[in-house]
Amino acid sequence: MQQAGEEPDLRSIIGARAAQDGGRSYLEDARSDRVLTYRALGDAVSAWSSTFDAIGVAPSGAVLVDLGDPLSFAVVHLAALATGRRAIPVDTGQPATEPGRLADLIGGASIVVSDRDVDSTVPGAPASGIDAATFLPAGVRDGDLPSESPDAPGEGSVVLFTSGSTGTPKGVELPESQLLFVARAVARHNALTPEDRGFNSLPLFHVNAEVVGLLATLVSGATLVLDRRFRRTGFWELLAERRITWLNAVPAILAVLAKTGPLDFPEGLRFVRSASAPLPDPVRQALGDVPLVVSWGMTEGASQITATPLGAPARVGTVGVPVGSEVQVRGEDGSVLPPDEVGALWIRGEGIVHRYLFGRAADRFDADGWLSTGDVGSVSADGWVALAGRSDDVINRGGEKVYPSEVEDVLLGDERVLEAVVVGRPHDVLGAVPIAYVIPQPDEPVDVEALVADLTARAEARLTRFRRPVEIVVVPDLPRAPTGKVQRAKVRTMAERP
């Protein structure tokens, strides 16, 4: 909900920042001296607005943002959103056919803004002049110009695609008002001010970096330092040099930092934020005294649903409290479960979508506006949420439920293990049995047989029989999404192979 004194929309926010804080940095490139000020952002949004109008991108027309440079991406993405278009981020790590695939998924022609080789450019597309630096080495290519979409929310929006266990893409359209609601909730929860300087190396085509990074920084008038990817070498020195006050990370990054040390947190670092996947407790403990904001979110909630309150003592296995949303736990019969009982997690609120594009997966929404998240967990009497895993990840071993996270935490207790992933393998009698894949620490020799033997003994000592993995496999890495999150569906396929 918009509070008194807040600008009503993104374009007004950008205009106000340009007028009041024009010379201050909004975005900085981590690997160069390039800076995008708030004034430059305002000028760029105006320029792109004129270009979109001139080439005929209708209100709610689709703009596919296919830009590898993070500052260029941010400018075009925000310009499309602020001018009432549908911004569709493209993973530039995918083949050059990816924009066409996304255009087909939304069912219409689109404008593509790209810094790859393009067949043609549209005259008048702003290419430079932002603080005398070339942030937009971009072409604009078009097919049939998009017309206004009947599915559009009547305001600027971001369209993202998520796939469930079936792999069928589901389109999630996040209108500007929802994005700003969540961004403001994130900024308030993290007490962001114009003095803050965040660091983000997460991909900007993902909802986390878009909302927690770009928009939360914008609404708070702060500064965000962007890097194309995470690099562990010289990481702490870079944060100190850039005077970073908060870090936007995922567990895969924190696991590397925690186990390759030393943890030389720079002076002035207020907190480290962990999102996109559960943070294993051994990693949390290895991070020591750094203030952690552990969060849980999903694309359908425009990123954040719950988060650890700043300064609150850590609670093992939890992901904080709801921030701007409601969380409910339901049993298999649909009834609401009492505190601390494990069941299906449902969410509702101003930051949660009410449907998927084209009416897909309508059964995940109920008549009261609740959405089934597909996650399993519990809520304590005082509102703290704990995750047990995805419903698809729970292993039913002869009627006993095995939650992968509880097994993974035991394996991660061995200092030689960097990551652990437990999945179910089909079994003719028991239905499924747990299989563990472990990734050893990098740059260190490992005796695989000894490690497997020690982990097997560790599991026997700390887990009941039905929770113990029937096999432990040491691997150099596992299939990952662009955020670094392990793709468990692909790991399950690995486990099914003889």
N, C-alpha and C positions, 0 to 999 in steps of 0.2 A: 504494500500500500504506500502510495506517495505521501510523504510528510510535508508539513507546512514549510514553505521556503524552497522546496526542491523543484528544479526545472521539470516540466511535464514530459519531455521527450528527449531523445538522444541528440537531435540537431540543436535543440535549445541548450543542452548541457555543453556541447562542443562550442557553441557560440559564446556562452557565458564564460567558459574557461579561456577562450581566445581573447576576450575583452578584459578579463580580470587578471589572468596569469599568463598572458601571451608569451612572454620571454622565458618562462620556465620550461624545463624539459618534461615532456610527457613520456616519450620513448627514447631509449638509447641502445645502440648496437654494442653488444658485449665485446666484439672483436675489432672495432674501429672507433673513430672519434665522431661518427655520425650521430646526430641528435635531431629528433623531431620535437619541436616546441609545440605548445598548445596553439599558438598563433598559426604555425605552419599547418597543423592539423585542420584548423578552421578553413584556411585558404584551400587546402587540398580537397576537403569535402565540397566546398563551393565549386571548385574546378571540375571535379568528377560529376557533380550534379548537373552542371551545364552540358558535359559530354554525354551523359546518359540521356538527357532530354534531346540533345541534338541528333543522336543516332537512333532515337525512337524507342528507348527502353521504357515501356509503359509502367505505370504504377503497379507494383507487385510483379513486374517482370523479373526473370531470373538472371542473376549475375554470378557466374562461376568464377571464383577467385583461385587462380592456378599460379600462385607466386611463391617461389622458394625463399626470397629475401623476406625476413620477418617484418621489417619496417614497411616495406612495400605492401605486403599482405595486409597489415593492420590498417593502412590508409584506405585501401580499396574496399576491404571488408566493412569498415565502419562507415565509409561513404555510401555504399549500397544500402546498408541497414538504415542509416540516418535519412536517406532520401526516399524511403518507402518501398525499396525493392526487396527482393528475396535473395539474400546473400547465401551462396552455396560454396563452402570451403572445399578445396580439392587437395588431396594428399599428393604432393609433388613427387613422392617416392614411388608412386604407381606409374605405369606406362602412360605415354602421351594420349592413349585412348580413354583415360579415366574421365576427363570432362564429358566426353560423348556418352559414356556409360551413365553418369549421373544425370545428364540431360534426358536420357531415355527413361530413367527412373521417375523423374518428376512429370514426364509425359508432355514435354513441350520444348520448343526451340529456346536457345539461351544465348546470351552474350558471354564470351569467355575472355577474361582479362588474364594474360599469361606472360611469363618471362621465358617460356620455352620458345623454340622456333615456331613461328606461326605463318600461315599462308598469306595473311593480309592484315593490315592495320587500318583502323578507322581514323581518318584525319581529325585532329582536334582533341584526341585523347591526351590528357596532361601527362607528360613524361618526365618533367624535371621542375626545377625552380622552387623546391621546398627547402628553405634555408640554404640556398645555393648548393644543395647537394642533390644528386640524382637518386631519388628513392624509388622511382617508378620506371625502370627500363622495360616497360610493359607494352605489349601489343593488345589490341582488342579485336577479336575476330567474331564474326556473326554468321548465322545462318539466316533462317527466316526470323525476323525480329519478334521477340515474345510479346504476346498480348497479355492483358490482365488476366490473372488466373482466378477461376471461381473458387478455388480452395484457399486462397490467400486470406489472411486475417484482417485485411483492411489497414494495415500498418506495416512498417518495415519488419522483416523477420529473417531468421536464420533457419535453413533447412539442413538437417543432418540425417544420416542413415545409420541405423543400428541393426544388427542381426542377432536373432536368438539362437536357440539350440538347433533349430531347423535350418539356419543359414539364410532364410528368406529375408531380404532387406525390408526394414520398416522405416518409413520416413517420419521424422519428428520435426514439426514446424514450431519454432520458438518465436513468438511475436515479441516485438521490441519492449512492450510493457512488461512481459514476463521476465525477459532478460534483465531489464533494469531493476525489477523487484528483487531478483536474486542477487544481482551485483551489489545493490545497496545493503542487502542483508549480510552479505559477505564482508563488505567494508565496515559496517557497524560492528559485526561480531569480532573482527580482527582489529578494531580501533584504528583503522587506517586514517592518516592525516596527510596534508601536503608535504610534511617532512619525511614521509616514508619513501624508501627506495627498494622496490621488490626486484627479484631475479627470477626469470622464467626461461627454462630451456625445453619446456614441453611443447609439442607441436601445436601450432595455432589453428589447425583445422579441427582440433578437438575442443569440445565444449568447456573443459576445465580452463584451458589457457585463454579462451575467448572471454569467459565470464569472470572467473577468479583473477585472471591476469589483466586483460585489456580493459574490461568494463569496470571492475571494482577499482582499478587504479584511476580511471577517468572520473568516476563519480566522486572520488575522494580528493581529486586534484593532486595526486601523488605522481611518482615517477616509476617506470618499469624498465628494467634492463633486459633485453631480449637476446637469447643465444639460439642458434639453429639447432644445437644438440648439446647433450651433457658431455663434458670432458672432465675426467677425474684429475688429470694432471694439472697442477696449478689452480685447482678449483678454489681453495680457501684464500689463496692470494688474490684471485680475481674478485672474490666477494669483498675482501678488505679494501682493495683498491677502488672499487665502485661504491663503497660505503653502504652496502646492502643492509637493510633492516629486517627483511623477511624473505624467505625462500619458498618458492612454489615447486614441490617435488612429488615424486611417486615412490612407493616402496622399493622398486628396483634400483633407483638412484641412491636412496638412503642405505640400502643393504651394502652397496659398493663402498660408500663413504664410511659406514660403520665398521667394515671388516678390512679396509685397506689403510685407514687412519694415517697420521694422527688426526684427531678431530679438533682442528685448530679453528674454533668458531671465532669470527672476527668481532671485535668490540662494536657494540651497537646493534648486533643481530637480536631482534626482539623475539622472533619465533620462526620455526620451520613448519611448513604445512605439508601434510601427506595426504594424497588423494588417489582415486582411480582403482585402488585395490587394497585389501586389508593389509595393515602393517603388522608383520609378525612380532610377537612380544620379545623374542631375543634381539631383534633389530632395535626395537624401542629401548630396551635396556642398554644396548651397546652405545646408543647415542648419548647416554649420560644425562647431564643436567640441562641440555638445551630445551627451551620451552617448545613443546610439540602441540600443534593443532591437527589432530587426526580427524579426518572427515569421511563421510559416506555420501555418495551422490550417484546420479545417472543422467544420461542425456535428457530423458523425459522430465527431469526436474531442473533443467538448465544448469546443471552441475551439482551444487551443494544441497543436501537434504539435512544432514546432521553434522555437527562439529564439536570438538572439545572446547569448552570455554577457556579463554586465555587465562593462564595462571592457576587453573584448577589442577589438583593433584591427579596424576595418571590413574586410570582404572584399567586393569589388565583386560584385554579382549573387547574393549568398547570403542565406539566411534563417536562419542559425544552425545549431545542432546539435539532435538529438532531445532532448526533455525528457519523460522518462517513457514514451516510445514507441520502437519500432523503425521504421526506414525502409529500404526495399529498392528497388533499381532493376532492372526486368526488361525484357528485349528482346521483340521481337514474337513470338518462339517460347516465351516464358515463362521463359527462363533468366535467372539472376541475372547482371547485368552487372558488370564490374570497375569500380574507382574512376574517376570523372570521365567515364564514358561516359553519354550521354543516353538515357533510356528512360522507361518508365512507372513512376510512383512508387506503391509499395504500403506500407501501414502496419499495425502490429499493436501491441497493448499493453493495459494495464488501462484506459486512457482512451479506447479505441476501441470502438464498438458492434460487435455480432456479427451484426446483421441489421437490416433495415428492417421497419417495421410491415406486417402483412398479407403478408409474404413477398415484397415487391416487390424487383426488381433483385437477386435472390439470386445472380446470376452474378458480382456484384462481390466476393463473398467466396469464399475457397478453403477447403479442408478443414483447413488449419493455422491458421485464424483471421486471415489477412491480408485486408485490404480494398484494393481498387483505388481510388485517390483521383481518378482522372481527370486528374491533373496529370502533366506531363512535366518531367523534370529529371535531376540527377545528384547523386552523393554522393562527396566527396573521400576520400582515404585516411584522413584524420583526422576524418571524420564530418561535415563541413560540407555542408549541402544547398543546392543551387542550383536555382532554378526556371526552366524555359524557357517555361512557359505551360500552358494547359489543352490536353488532347489534341484537343478540338474546335476550338481556336483555331489550331493549327498549320496553316500554309498549304502545301499540296503543289503547287508550281509546276513542272509538267513533270518531276516526279520529285525535285526539289530541295525540301527542307523549309525553310520560312521561319518562324522563331519571332518572333512580333510584338514581344516585349520588346526584341529587339536593334535593331529598326527604330525603335521608339518612343524608345529612349534617345538615338538620334542626333538625332531631331527635337526632343526636349526640350532638347538642347544650345543651341538658339536661345533667348535670354532673353525673346523676345516670346511664347513658347509656354508656356501654363499646363499643358495636358494634351495627350497624343497617344494615339490608339487606332488600331491597325492590324488590319484584318480581311481575310478573303479574299472576292473576288468571283468567281463561277463564270465559267469561260472555256472556250469550245468546244474549243480545241486543248490548252491547258496544264493544264486542270482547274480551276485557280484562280490569281488574281493578287492581290497585296497592294494594298489601298486604305487611305490614311491620312486620319483625321479629326483635326484639331487645333483646340484651343480657345485663343484668344489670352488674354493677361493681361487681367484685368478693369480697367475704369475708365481704359483707355488707348486712344487712337485707333489703328487699325491699317489699313495699306494692304494689302488682301487680295492684290492681284496681286503686289506686291513680296514679301510674306511667302511666298507659294507659290513664287515664282521662287527665292528664297533657300533655302528648304527643299529644293527640287528639286536645286539645286546642292550643297547640303550632303550629301544622300543620295548623289549621284553621286560625291562625293569620299571618302565614308567607307564605302560599302556595295558589295559585289559586285553585278553587274548583276541577278541573279535576286532579290535581296533588296530592290531599290529599288521604292518604291510606283509604280504606273502612274498614280495620281491622288492628289492631295493636296487635301482639301476643308476649308475653314475654316468652323467652325460655332460658334454662341454657347454651345451645351451639347449633351449627349448623354443618352440615357435612363439613369436611375440607379435602383439599389435604395435602400431607406431608409438604408442605411449610407453612401451617397454613392458606392458602387462602380458603375462603368459596367456596364451590362447588355449584354455583347457580343453575345448572341444577337439582340437588337433592332438593334444596330448592323449586324450581318451582314445583317439584313433590309433595312436602309436601303441597304446597298451593292449589293444585288441589283437594286434599282429602276433602270430606265434613266434 
